[in-house]
Amino acid sequence: MTAKESSIRDLAASPVGLRERKKIKTRQAIRREAYRLFREHGYDATTVDQIAEAAEISPSTFFRYFPSKEDIVLTDEYDPLMVEILRTAPEGMSLLRVVRTAILDTLREILHEDREELVTRMTLILEVPALRRRNYEHQMQTWVMITESFAAGTGRSADDLELRVAAAAIGAALAEAIVGWTRDGCTGDLVALADESLALLERGLGDSP
């Protein structure tokens, strides 16, 4: 591991503030109850009011944490961390190397702490048409987030074609790894599969951008 990669891993492991931890804890509690209801009654048959009641919150509180029922499945607590990692990436490290270094540790953490939720999430995305449609939109938003965050930290333009293509390719490679893992019954080594997908890109993209 290089010193640059070590600094990224240290940032990924750094604790968040107390207020943010409380918000994350509440979001996770809402999501946990929602996933339980989805498994018991199905996604379409479960209402926001039912989720709020199960999580012991009001519907208005629910919407402070999730704009819609779909966002329970499509959002997580890791995007803000990725933004910080990208904005503070070591000078001279490519976008692909930064993401590859950070995402593998994040995946390991998710699989260790929240594997059941990840399986539920991905299964829902594959099975529910409305979630599949919204997931593609969410992926595009993630590509933009990656591009803008890395550009802000390196002084590059977020309109840089090379950077935008790299971000889209990285997002697509990770999505393909996760979807393939889900279709195979979530039994393989997701971290290895994601690493292999990004390695394929790295051999093709080299250090660009």
C-alpha positions in Angstrom: 0.0 0.0 0.0 1.4 3.4 -0.9 1.4 6.4 1.5 -1.3 8.1 -0.6 -3.6 5.0 -0.4 -3.0 4.8 3.3 -4.2 8.4 3.8 -7.4 7.7 1.9 -8.1 4.6 4.1 -7.4 6.7 7.2 -10.0 9.2 6.0 -12.5 6.5 5.3 -12.1 5.2 8.8 -12.3 8.5 10.5 -15.3 9.1 12.9 -18.1 11.5 12.1 -19.4 14.2 14.4 -22.0 13.4 17.1 -24.9 15.2 15.4 -24.2 13.4 12.1 -24.0 10.1 14.0 -27.4 10.7 15.5 -28.8 11.5 12.0 -27.3 8.3 10.6 -28.6 6.2 13.5 -32.1 7.5 12.9 -31.9 7.0 9.1 -30.7 3.4 9.7 -33.5 2.7 12.1 -36.1 3.9 9.6 -34.5 1.9 6.8 -34.3 -1.2 9.0 -38.0 -1.1 9.7 -38.8 -0.4 6.1 -36.8 -3.4 4.9 -38.5 -5.6 7.4 -41.9 -4.5 6.2 -40.8 -4.8 2.5 -39.8 -8.4 3.2 -43.0 -9.2 5.1 -45.6 -7.4 2.9 -43.8 -6.5 -0.3 -42.5 -3.1 -1.4 -45.6 -1.9 -3.2 -47.9 -2.9 -0.4 -45.9 -1.1 2.3 -46.8 2.6 2.9 -44.8 5.5 4.4 -47.3 5.7 7.2 -46.6 2.0 8.1 -42.9 2.6 8.0 -43.2 5.7 10.2 -45.3 3.8 12.7 -42.9 0.9 12.9 -39.9 3.3 13.3 -41.9 5.2 16.0 -41.7 8.5 14.2 -44.2 10.8 12.5 -44.7 10.8 8.7 -43.3 14.3 8.6 -40.2 13.2 10.4 -39.9 10.4 7.8 -39.8 12.9 5.0 -37.1 14.9 6.7 -34.8 11.9 6.3 -36.2 10.5 3.0 -37.9 12.5 0.3 -39.8 9.4 -0.9 -40.2 5.7 -0.2 -37.9 5.0 -3.1 -35.1 6.9 -1.5 -35.0 4.5 1.4 -33.6 1.9 -1.0 -31.6 4.2 -3.3 -29.7 6.3 -0.8 -27.2 5.5 1.9 -24.8 7.1 4.3 -21.7 6.6 2.3 -22.0 9.4 -0.4 -20.9 12.2 2.0 -17.8 10.2 3.0 -17.0 9.6 -0.7 -17.4 13.3 -1.4 -14.8 14.1 1.3 -12.4 11.5 0.1 -12.6 12.8 -3.5 -12.3 16.5 -2.4 -9.2 15.7 -0.4 -7.5 13.2 -2.7 -3.7 13.2 -2.6 -2.2 15.3 -5.3 -1.3 13.3 -8.4 -3.5 10.3 -7.7 -5.9 9.5 -10.5 -9.7 9.4 -9.9 -9.8 5.7 -10.6 -7.1 4.9 -8.0 -8.8 7.1 -5.4 -12.2 5.4 -5.9 -10.6 2.0 -6.1 -8.8 2.5 -2.8 -11.8 3.9 -1.0 -14.6 1.8 -2.3 -13.2 -1.5 -1.5 -12.8 -0.7 2.2 -16.3 0.8 2.2 -17.7 -2.4 0.6 -15.9 -4.5 3.2 -17.5 -2.4 6.0 -21.0 -2.7 4.4 -20.7 -6.4 4.1 -19.5 -6.8 7.6 -22.1 -4.5 9.2 -25.1 -4.4 6.9 -24.9 -7.4 4.5 -28.5 -8.3 4.9 -29.6 -4.8 4.1 -27.4 -4.6 1.1 -28.9 -7.9 -0.2 -32.4 -6.6 0.4 -31.6 -3.3 -1.3 -30.2 -4.8 -4.4 -32.9 -7.5 -4.6 -35.5 -4.8 -4.5 -33.8 -2.7 -7.2 -33.8 -5.7 -9.5 -37.3 -6.8 -8.8 -39.3 -3.5 -8.5 -39.6 -1.6 -11.9 -40.0 1.8 -10.3 -36.8 1.3 -8.3 -34.9 0.1 -11.4 -35.9 3.3 -13.2 -35.0 5.6 -10.3 -31.8 3.7 -9.7 -30.5 4.6 -13.2 -31.2 8.3 -12.4 -29.4 7.9 -9.1 -26.4 6.4 -10.8 -26.1 9.4 -13.1 -26.4 11.7 -10.1 -23.6 9.7 -8.5 -21.4 10.1 -11.6 -21.9 13.9 -11.4 -21.1 13.9 -7.6 -17.9 12.0 -8.3 -16.9 14.4 -11.1 -17.7 17.6 -9.2 -16.1 16.4 -5.9 -12.8 15.3 -7.6 -12.7 18.4 -9.8 -13.2 20.7 -6.7 -10.2 19.0 -5.0 -7.9 19.0 -7.9 -8.7 22.4 -9.5 -9.9 20.7 -12.7 -13.2 21.7 -14.4 -16.2 19.5 -13.7 -16.9 19.9 -17.5 -13.7 18.1 -18.4 -14.7 15.4 -20.8 -12.0 13.0 -19.8 -13.0 13.3 -16.1 -16.7 12.9 -16.9 -16.0 9.8 -19.0 -13.8 8.3 -16.2 -16.5 8.9 -13.6 -19.2 7.4 -15.7 -17.0 4.3 -16.5 -16.2 3.9 -12.8 -19.8 4.1 -11.8 -20.9 1.6 -14.5 -18.1 -0.8 -13.6 -19.2 -0.8 -9.9 -22.9 -1.1 -10.8 -22.2 -4.1 -13.1 -20.2 -5.8 -10.3 -22.9 -5.3 -7.7 -25.8 -6.3 -10.1 -23.9 -9.4 -11.2 -23.3 -10.3 -7.6 -27.0 -9.9 -6.8 -28.2 -12.0 -9.8 -25.8 -14.8 -8.7 -27.7 -14.9 -5.4 -25.3 -12.6 -3.4 -23.0 -15.6 -2.6 -19.8 -14.6 -4.2 -17.0 -12.3 -3.0 -18.4 -8.8 -3.9 -15.2 -7.0 -2.8 -13.1 -9.2 -5.2 -15.6 -8.7 -8.0 -15.6 -4.9 -7.6 -11.8 -4.9 -7.4 -11.7 -7.0 -10.6 -14.1 -4.6 -12.4 -12.1 -1.5 -11.4 -8.8 -3.3 -12.3 -10.2 -3.9 -15.8 -10.7 -0.2 -16.1 -7.4 0.7 -14.6 -5.6 -1.5 -17.2 -7.5 0.3 -19.9 -7.4 3.8 -18.5 -4.0 3.8 -16.8 -3.6 7.0 -14.8 -6.2 8.9 -16.7 -7.4 11.4 -15.6 
